[in-house]
Amino acid sequence: MEGCWNEFKQLLLSLESRYVPRRKTTTQKNGKAIWMTYRARNLVSRKRAVFAKYKDKDHPATKKNK
């Protein structure tokens, strides 16, 4: 059984090295996903900022609405 497993493993690894491309993954410096437009990124940033204000109990706008 051990010999069959080693043979299968070697075959699988050799096929992987031959047919699976190796690419370096790079992180983007601007912090956005590839599919995300700049407008969508700005909207997400604005949404997060508004939600952070909403969660902050000491923010003046939150105190005013209570």
N, C-alpha and C positions, 0 to 999 in steps of 0.2 A: 504494500500500500504506500509506504514511504517513497519508494522509487517511482511509482506512478505519479505521486503528487509532485515530486521534484521535477520530473520530466514535463508535466503540465505547466508548472510554474515557470520553468525556463522558456517554454514555448510562448506562454502568455507575455512574459517580460520582453522577449525578442520581438514579438509582434507589436507590442506597445512602443518600443523604442523605434521601430521602423515606421509605423503609421500614425502615431499620435504626435502632433507637432508640439514643440516646446517653445513657449513664448514667455518673455519677461512681462510681469504685470507692473505697470507704473501707476503711481498715484498722481492724480491731477493736482496742480498747484492751486487752481481756483476753487476747489472744493465742490464741484458740481458733478452730477452723474452725466454720462455721455449723452443720454437721451433727453436730459433736461435743458430747456432753453433758458436764456438769461432772465427773461420775464418771469418764467415759472420759479426760478431760483429766488428772485427778488420777492415774489409773492409768498414763498415759503418762509423767507427771512422775516417778512412783515408779520406773518401769522404767528411765528414763534415769539416775536417781540411782544405782540399784543397778548398772547397767552401768558408770557412771563409777567406782564403787568397785572393780568387778571389774578394770577396766583399770589402775587406779592400783596400781603395784607397791609403793609405800611406805605404803599404807593398812594399819592394824593388823590388820584382819580378813583381809586377803590374806596378810600375813606369818604370821599364826597358822595358816592352813590349809596352808602350804607345808611 
